[in-house]
Amino acid sequence: MSLDYSIIGERLKRARIAKGYTQEQLAEKIDVSVAFLSRVERGKSKVNLNRLNQLCSLLKISEGDILTGVGSTSENYLNKEFSSLLQNCPPNKVKLIYDIAKVIINENN
């Protein structure tokens, strides 16, 4: 799974705006230039994990939300990952995974 930095940047931008920060304010808080933050939000510059953690802390959003668009507390958590995983499986393994999931679900009910 490769990262789409333009989508990550867009999510960061939406989170920044939702928290009421300007690019200038947020850039100052994490000690980067406004130009760098702008490039990150446009997907033109990659953001490292340390910087992503800083941004997420300030914006009060999880790294998972930024990277995948779905937080671990969401009902849709892992749906995209399961779908991607199943697309790469041969049909007999998809059936096996389905049968195992069914047993696990029925065990808990």
C-alpha positions in Angstrom: 0.0 0.0 0.0 1.6 3.3 -1.1 0.8 6.5 0.5 -1.0 9.2 -1.5 0.5 12.4 0.0 -2.0 14.6 -1.7 -4.9 12.9 0.1 -2.9 13.0 3.4 -2.3 16.7 2.8 -5.9 17.4 2.1 -6.9 15.6 5.4 -4.4 17.6 7.3 -5.7 20.8 5.7 -9.3 20.0 6.6 -8.3 19.2 10.2 -6.3 22.4 10.4 -9.3 24.5 9.2 -11.7 22.6 11.5 -9.5 23.6 14.4 -9.4 27.2 13.3 -5.7 27.4 12.6 -4.2 29.4 9.7 -1.2 27.9 7.9 0.9 30.5 9.6 -0.3 29.7 13.1 0.2 25.9 12.6 3.6 26.3 11.0 4.8 28.4 13.9 3.6 25.9 16.4 5.5 23.0 14.8 8.5 25.2 13.8 8.3 24.8 10.1 8.0 27.4 7.3 4.5 28.3 5.9 5.9 27.3 2.5 6.7 23.8 3.8 3.3 23.3 5.4 1.6 24.5 2.2 3.6 21.9 0.2 2.5 19.2 2.7 -1.1 20.2 2.4 -0.9 20.1 -1.4 0.9 16.7 -1.4 4.1 18.2 -2.9 6.2 17.4 0.2 6.3 14.3 2.3 5.7 14.5 6.0 7.8 12.3 8.2 6.3 10.3 11.1 7.7 12.7 13.8 6.2 15.7 12.1 2.9 13.9 11.5 2.7 13.1 15.2 3.2 16.7 16.1 0.5 17.8 13.6 -1.9 15.2 14.8 -1.3 16.1 18.5 -2.0 19.8 17.8 -5.0 19.1 15.6 -6.4 16.5 18.1 -6.7 13.8 15.4 -5.2 10.4 15.2 -2.5 9.5 12.7 -4.8 6.7 11.5 -7.4 9.3 10.6 -4.9 11.2 8.5 -3.2 8.2 6.9 -6.3 6.1 6.1 -9.2 8.5 6.5 -10.8 6.2 9.1 -10.1 6.3 12.8 -9.7 3.1 14.9 -12.9 4.0 16.7 -15.0 4.2 13.5 -17.4 1.5 12.5 -15.6 1.3 9.2 -12.2 0.6 10.7 -10.3 -1.9 8.6 -13.0 -2.2 5.9 -10.7 -0.8 3.2 -7.8 -3.0 4.4 -10.0 -6.1 4.3 -11.3 -5.3 0.9 -7.8 -4.8 -0.4 -6.6 -8.0 1.2 -9.5 -10.0 -0.3 -8.9 -8.6 -3.8 -5.5 -10.2 -3.9 -6.7 -13.6 -2.7 -7.7 -16.5 -4.9 -11.4 -17.4 -4.6 -10.8 -20.5 -2.5 -9.0 -18.5 0.1 -11.7 -15.8 0.1 -14.2 -18.6 0.9 -12.0 -19.9 3.7 -11.6 -16.4 5.2 -15.4 -16.0 5.0 -16.1 -19.3 6.7 -13.6 -18.5 9.5 -15.1 -15.1 10.0 -18.6 -16.6 10.2 -17.5 -19.1 12.8 -15.9 -16.3 14.9 -19.0 -14.1 14.6 -21.4 -16.9 15.5 -19.2 -17.9 18.5 -19.7 -14.5 20.0 -23.5 -14.4 19.5 
